Amino acid sequence: MITQEDVCSVQTMKEEEKYALLKNVIIDYERKEANLIQILHMAQAIFGYLPSDVQHFIADQMDLSISRVNSVLTFYSFFSTQPKGKYTVAICLGTACYVRGGKDVLNKLKDILGIDVGCTTEDKIFSLSVMRCIGACGLAPAMTINNKVYKQVNPNRIARILGMLK
Ligand code: FES
């Protein structure tokens, strides 16, 4: 069985080793279509994102059509077909955060980074995404940058927060 430890060591792997690991993941999940989401999660953990070549590999190995694989990964916002930046900035647009200005924070992020949701800056430093409630509603609006949570985010603080990361 493939462990999370195996997946965590991928940064030093060559491309063919990543594909070999993904093949083992698919075998572990018995090539079942019912396990496609888990397989896509593992593939994203291995490659960092899900480019066309990886999608085709999964489709071939599972004997599925490429359109089936593509329709599943485009349905869920947590899958990405583009490489992620060093920092993933995610703003919560759950009800409490939305009502307390989450949309303004998002617009400010779009302005400063010059990208839309789901995209990555040209210098590959920042990716932008949105998320649902993360349980910090009392201190909305909430934002995360990688695993760090920022609460009561004021749009006027965004430039400073991002500047400190560069
Ligand atoms: S709605 Fe954003 S943290 Fe709950």
Boltz pocket constraint, residues with backbone or C-beta under 6 A from the ligand:
constraints:
  - pocket:
      binder: B
      contacts: [[A, 92], [A, 93], [A, 94], [A, 95], [A, 96], [A, 97], [A, 98], [A, 132], [A, 133], [A, 134], [A, 135], [A, 136], [A, 137], [A, 140], [A, 141], [A, 142]]
      max_distance: 6.0
